[in-house]
């Protein structure tokens, strides 16, 4: 009890603090959840903070911040010295030469990707067994080398799963939007109402947001295809093989690798030394992979462009209809205004003869009333027809 005689709600405040701490722990648990998948498809759940992840894959904080779900970063495929940082919508992953770290594995959109990675990451041939038997059987060395050349690198298998997943996801969202937009537009053209207009407005907003998401992924793939150095940075297995060769930069200090700029330069030096011994670096394999999914995401973008054009055409059609209704109202207003002017002439004649002034026609000529009414009506009708004829001649009124 306080000095003023008021009770302090200790239990309620304690309960509120407990709920707040529980919610914060839940958010922290979600943001710390990772899943690790190796080249055999075996997975393990990790509950690690960002510093543990940085030490595990040797990545700097700036690159890891791209995968933070609390920050808004555009779609990114970033090649570093030992990792590939992948941020594609809900797919936030770190790919190394022998491991994939995927964030928020229990998310509904991420669970199918985890299953696909488990299915497609294991190697179907016996290249690794052949490497182990190379020392015992020197005669199979050539076969092992040819198998290594034909083998699809681990990082590209993981990258392919991610690209396929995001392209399929965006294409599915586009098809769902098409199934809603086309009937809504057809209904709007048949009946213009506030409900239909509001429905189309919401669908158009959803289409704009989806278009921006697809455009970001498409721009990232296009930028990656235009830069050969960036594509070479994604060859992690080649870097590992180059680092194990006599000409390597494995002796570089760790603080060099922590910098993305210097790490990229070291990566290029390593690639240059490997290319000197093996010939010109071949990126055709990765280029074909990226081109395939670029064409797929470009097809999704074309669908959205066609949908936007259909919406614009519908808007133009509705505006034409509204203009037509507006013109009809203007014509009706013209008819009413012309009739009012003609009746005002008739009213002037009636007002003149209704004055309290002695008039010779009111005394001796009883038939004068009939002729005045007839002549005034004829003059008003003639004036009305003249106005309408002039308006039609000028194109102000339809025929």
C-alpha positions in Angstrom: 0.0 0.0 0.0 1.4 3.4 -1.0 1.3 6.7 1.0 -2.0 7.8 -0.7 -3.7 4.6 0.3 -3.6 3.0 -3.2 -2.7 -0.6 -3.8 0.1 -1.4 -6.2 -0.8 -4.2 -8.6 2.3 -6.3 -8.1 0.9 -9.5 -9.5 -0.4 -8.0 -12.7 2.8 -6.1 -13.4 4.8 -9.3 -12.7 2.5 -11.2 -15.1 2.9 -8.6 -17.8 6.7 -8.7 -17.5 6.6 -12.5 -17.7 4.4 -12.4 -20.9 6.8 -9.8 -22.4 9.8 -11.9 -21.6 8.1 -15.0 -23.0 7.3 -13.2 -26.3 10.8 -11.8 -26.5 12.2 -15.3 -26.0 9.9 -16.7 -28.6 11.1 -14.0 -31.2 14.7 -14.7 -30.3 14.2 -18.4 -30.7 12.7 -18.0 -34.1 15.5 -15.7 -35.3 18.2 -18.0 -33.9 16.8 -21.1 -35.6 18.9 -22.6 -38.4 19.1 -26.0 -40.1 22.3 -27.4 -41.5 22.3 -29.9 -44.4 25.5 -31.6 -45.6 26.4 -33.2 -49.0 24.7 -36.4 -47.9 21.4 -34.7 -47.2 21.6 -35.2 -43.5 20.2 -32.3 -41.5 20.6 -30.9 -37.9 18.8 -28.1 -36.2 21.0 -25.3 -34.8 20.1 -22.8 -32.2 22.9 -20.3 -32.7 23.3 -16.5 -32.6 24.9 -14.5 -35.4 28.3 -14.6 -33.8 28.3 -18.4 -33.8 27.2 -18.5 -37.4 29.9 -16.0 -38.3 32.6 -18.2 -36.8 31.1 -21.4 -38.3 31.1 -20.2 -41.9 33.7 -17.4 -41.7 31.4 -14.6 -42.8 31.4 -11.0 -41.8 28.6 -9.2 -40.0 27.6 -7.0 -42.9 26.9 -10.0 -45.1 25.1 -11.9 -42.4 22.9 -8.8 -41.7 21.4 -9.4 -45.2 19.7 -12.5 -43.8 18.1 -10.7 -40.8 14.3 -11.0 -41.1 13.9 -7.8 -39.1 15.7 -5.8 -41.7 14.4 -5.1 -45.2 17.0 -6.1 -47.8 16.3 -6.7 -51.5 16.8 -10.1 -53.1 20.5 -10.9 -53.2 22.9 -13.6 -54.4 26.2 -12.7 -53.0 29.5 -14.6 -53.6 32.2 -14.4 -51.0 35.5 -16.2 -50.4 34.0 -19.3 -48.8 30.3 -18.8 -48.8 27.3 -17.8 -51.0 24.8 -15.6 -49.2 21.3 -16.2 -50.5 18.4 -13.8 -49.7 15.4 -14.6 -52.0 12.1 -13.6 -50.3 11.6 -16.2 -47.5 14.7 -18.2 -48.5 17.6 -17.0 -46.4 20.5 -19.3 -46.7 24.3 -19.6 -46.4 25.9 -22.0 -48.8 29.4 -23.3 -48.4 31.3 -25.9 -50.4 30.0 -28.8 -48.2 27.1 -27.4 -46.1 23.9 -25.4 -46.4 22.6 -23.3 -43.5 18.9 -22.3 -43.9 17.2 -19.9 -41.7 13.8 -20.4 -40.0 13.4 -24.1 -41.1 10.0 -24.5 -39.5 8.4 -21.8 -41.6 5.6 -23.1 -43.8 7.3 -21.8 -46.9 10.7 -23.1 -46.0 9.7 -26.7 -45.0 9.3 -27.9 -48.7 12.7 -26.4 -49.5 14.3 -28.4 -46.7 12.7 -31.6 -48.0 13.9 -30.9 -51.5 17.4 -30.2 -50.3 17.4 -33.5 -48.5 16.4 -35.3 -51.6 18.7 -33.6 -54.1 21.9 -32.8 -52.2 23.2 -36.4 -52.0 25.5 -37.4 -54.9 24.2 -40.2 -57.0 27.6 -41.3 -58.5 30.6 -42.7 -56.7 33.0 -39.9 -57.2 34.0 -39.6 -53.5 34.6 -43.4 -53.4 36.8 -43.1 -56.4 38.8 -40.3 -54.8 39.5 -42.6 -51.8 40.7 -45.4 -54.0 42.9 -43.2 -56.1 46.1 -44.0 -54.1 45.4 -47.8 -54.2 44.5 -47.9 -57.9 46.4 -45.3 -59.9 44.9 -46.5 -63.1 41.5 -45.1 -62.2 42.8 -41.6 -61.7 41.7 -40.5 -65.2 38.2 -41.8 -64.5 38.0 -40.0 -61.2 39.1 -36.7 -62.8 36.5 -37.1 -65.6 33.9 -37.8 -63.0 34.9 -34.7 -61.1 34.5 -32.6 -64.2 31.1 -34.0 -64.9 29.9 -33.7 -61.3 27.6 -30.8 -60.5 29.2 -28.9 -57.6 27.5 -29.0 -54.2 26.9 -25.3 -54.0 25.2 -25.3 -57.4 22.9 -28.1 -56.4 21.8 -26.1 -53.4 21.6 -22.9 -55.4 19.4 -24.7 -58.0 17.0 -25.9 -55.3 16.7 -22.3 -54.0 16.2 -20.8 -57.4 13.6 -23.4 -58.4 11.7 -22.9 -55.2 11.5 -19.1 -55.4 10.6 -19.1 -59.1 7.9 -21.7 -58.5 6.6 -19.8 -55.5 6.4 -16.5 -57.4 4.8 -18.2 -60.4 2.2 -19.9 -58.2 1.4 -16.5 -56.6 1.0 -15.0 -60.1 -1.4 -17.8 -61.2 -3.5 -17.3 -58.1 -3.6 -13.6 -58.8 -4.6 -14.2 -62.4 -7.5 -16.5 -61.3 -8.8 -13.6 -59.1 -8.1 -10.6 -61.4 -9.7 -11.8 -64.7 -13.1 -12.6 -63.2 -13.1 -9.4 -61.2 -12.4 -7.3 -64.2 -15.0 -9.1 -66.3 -17.6 -8.4 -63.5 -16.5 -4.8 -63.3 -17.0 -4.3 -67.1 -20.5 -5.8 -66.9 -21.5 -3.8 -63.8 -19.7 -0.7 -62.5 -20.3 -0.5 -58.8 -18.4 0.6 -55.7 -18.0 -2.9 -54.5 -16.4 -4.1 -57.8 -14.2 -1.0 -58.0 -12.9 -1.5 -54.5 -12.2 -5.2 -55.3 -10.3 -4.4 -58.4 -8.4 -1.7 -56.5 -7.2 -4.2 -53.9 -6.2 -6.7 -56.6 -4.3 -4.1 -58.4 -2.4 -3.2 -55.2 -1.6 -6.8 -54.7 -0.4 -7.1 -58.3 1.9 -4.1 -57.9 3.5 -5.6 -54.7 4.0 -9.0 -56.4 5.5 -7.3 -59.5 8.0 -5.5 -57.4 9.0 -8.8 -55.7 9.4 -10.6 -59.0 11.3 -7.6 -60.5 13.9 -7.7 -57.6 14.6 -11.4 -58.2 14.8 -10.9 -62.0 17.2 -7.9 -61.6 19.4 -9.8 -59.3 19.7 -12.7 -61.8 20.3 -10.4 -64.7 23.0 -8.5 -62.8 24.7 -11.7 -61.9 24.6 -13.0 -65.5 26.1 -9.7 -66.8 29.1 -9.9 -64.5 31.5 -12.9 -65.0 33.5 -12.1 -61.9 30.4 -12.4 -59.7 29.6 -15.7 -61.3 33.2 -16.9 -60.7 32.8 -16.0 -57.0 30.1 -18.6 -56.7 32.5 -21.5 -57.6 33.2 -22.4 -54.0 34.4 -26.0 -54.8 36.9 -24.6 -57.4 38.2 -22.2 -54.7 38.7 -25.0 -52.3 40.6 -27.0 -54.9 42.7 -23.9 -55.8 43.4 -23.3 -52.1 44.7 -26.9 -51.7 47.1 -26.5 -54.7 50.7 -25.3 -54.2 49.8 -21.8 -55.5 47.3 -20.5 -53.1 46.6 -17.7 -50.7 45.8 -19.9 -47.7 48.4 -18.2 -45.7 46.6 -14.9 -45.8 45.6 -13.5 -42.3 42.1 -14.0 -41.1 41.5 -10.3 -40.9 42.0 -10.0 -44.6 39.2 -12.5 -45.2 36.9 -10.7 -42.9 36.8 -7.8 -45.3 34.4 -8.4 -48.3 36.5 -6.2 -50.6 39.9 -7.7 -49.8 38.3 -11.2 -49.6 37.0 -10.7 -53.1 40.5 -9.7 -54.3 42.0 -12.7 -52.7 39.3 -14.8 -54.3 40.3 -13.4 -57.7 44.0 -14.1 -57.0 43.2 -17.7 -56.1 41.1 -18.1 -59.2 43.8 -16.5 -61.3 46.4 -19.0 -60.0 44.1 -21.9 -60.6 43.3 -20.7 -64.1 47.0 -20.5 -64.9 47.4 -24.2 -64.2 44.1 -25.4 -65.5 43.5 -23.0 -68.3 40.8 -20.4 -68.7 38.1 -20.5 -66.0 34.8 -22.0 -67.3 31.6 -20.5 -66.0 29.4 -21.9 -68.7 27.8 -24.4 -66.3 26.7 -21.8 -63.9 25.6 -19.4 -66.7 23.3 -22.1 -68.2 21.8 -22.7 -64.7 21.1 -19.0 -64.1 19.8 -18.5 -67.6 17.3 -21.2 -67.2 15.8 -19.7 -64.1 16.1 -16.2 -65.5 13.9 -17.3 -68.3 11.4 -18.7 -65.9 11.3 -15.6 -63.7 11.1 -13.5 -66.9 8.1 -15.5 -68.0 6.4 -14.8 -64.7 7.3 -11.1 -65.2 5.7 -11.2 -68.6 2.5 -12.7 -67.1 2.3 -9.8 -64.6 3.0 -7.3 -67.4 0.1 -8.8 -69.5 -2.1 -8.7 -66.4 -1.3 -5.0 -65.9 -2.0 -4.2 -69.5 -5.4 -6.0 -69.2 -6.1 -3.9 -66.1 -5.1 -0.7 -67.9 -7.3 -1.7 -70.9 -10.2 -2.3 -68.5 -9.7 1.0 -66.9 -9.7 2.7 -70.3 -12.9 0.9 -71.2 -14.6 2.0 -67.9 -13.5 5.6 -68.4 -15.0 5.5 -71.9 -18.2 4.2 -70.5 -18.2 6.9 -67.8 -17.5 9.5 -70.4 -20.4 8.2 -72.5 -22.8 8.4 -69.5 -21.5 11.9 -68.8 -22.2 13.0 -72.3 -25.7 11.6 -72.1 -26.3 13.6 -69.0 -25.0 16.7 -70.7 -27.4 16.1 -73.6 -30.3 15.7 -71.2 -29.3 18.9 -69.5 -29.2 20.7 -72.9 -32.7 19.5 -73.7 -34.0 20.6 -70.3 -32.3 24.0 -70.6 -33.7 24.6 -74.1 -37.2 23.6 -73.0 -36.9 26.0 -70.0 -35.8 28.9 -72.2 -38.8 28.3 -74.5 -41.2 28.1 -71.7 -39.8 31.3 -70.3 -40.8 33.0 -73.6 -44.3 31.7 -73.2 -44.3 33.0 -69.6 -43.3 36.5 -70.8 -46.3 36.6 -73.2 -48.6 35.5 -70.4 -47.1 38.1 -68.0 -47.6 40.9 -70.6 -51.3 40.1 -71.1 -51.8 39.6 -67.3 -50.9 43.3 -66.5 -53.6 45.5 -64.9 -53.5 47.9 -67.8 -56.6 48.6 -70.0 -56.3 46.7 -73.2 -58.6 47.0 -76.2 -58.3 43.2 -77.0 -59.8 42.3 -73.6 -63.0 44.3 -74.3 -64.1 43.8 -77.8 -62.1 40.8 -79.2 -63.0 37.6 -77.3 -61.2 35.4 -79.9 -57.8 37.1 -79.2 -57.0 34.8 -76.3 -57.1 31.7 -78.5 -54.8 33.2 -81.1 -52.3 34.5 -78.5 -52.0 31.0 -76.9 -51.6 29.3 -80.3 -49.0 31.8 -81.7 -47.0 31.7 -78.4 -47.0 27.9 -78.4 -45.8 27.8 -82.1 -43.1 30.4 -81.4 -41.8 28.4 -78.4 -41.8 25.1 -80.3 -40.0 26.7 -83.3 -37.4 28.2 -80.9 -36.9 24.8 -79.2 -36.4 23.0 -82.5 -34.0 25.7 -83.7 -31.8 25.2 -80.7 -31.8 21.4 -81.0 -31.0 21.6 -84.8 -28.1 24.0 -84.1 -26.7 21.7 -81.4 -26.9 18.7 -83.8 -25.3 20.7 -86.6 -22.4 21.5 -84.3 -22.1 17.9 -83.1 -23.1 18.7 -79.5 -26.0 16.3 -79.6 -26.1 12.8 -81.2 -28.4 12.2 -84.1 
